[in-house]
Amino acid sequence: MLRFVTGLFKIAVVSLITGALLSAFGLSAADLLARVGLTPESALALLRRGLQWAVPNLVLGSLIVVPIWIVVYLLRPPRG
C-alpha cells in the first residue's frame, strides 16, 4: 500500500512540475486539447461516457471476482 501511495505522490509531483513548465512556455490545457481536436467540453463528455460504460461493468465483474478473492484469501495458509 505504501508503494502505491508513494507512486501516486511521485506522479502528482512530476505532473505539477510539467504543468508549471508548460505554463511558463505559455501553453494551457485548452491549447493542448485544441491541438488534438478536442474542446474541454468534449473531453468531459468523453470522460462521462467512459465512466457510464465502465462503472456498471466494474460492479458486475466485482460481483464475481470479490467473493472468489475472499474465499481464496480465507483458504490461504497463515504466514510466518
Order of alpha helices (4+ residues) and beta strands (2+ residues): alpha-alpha-alpha
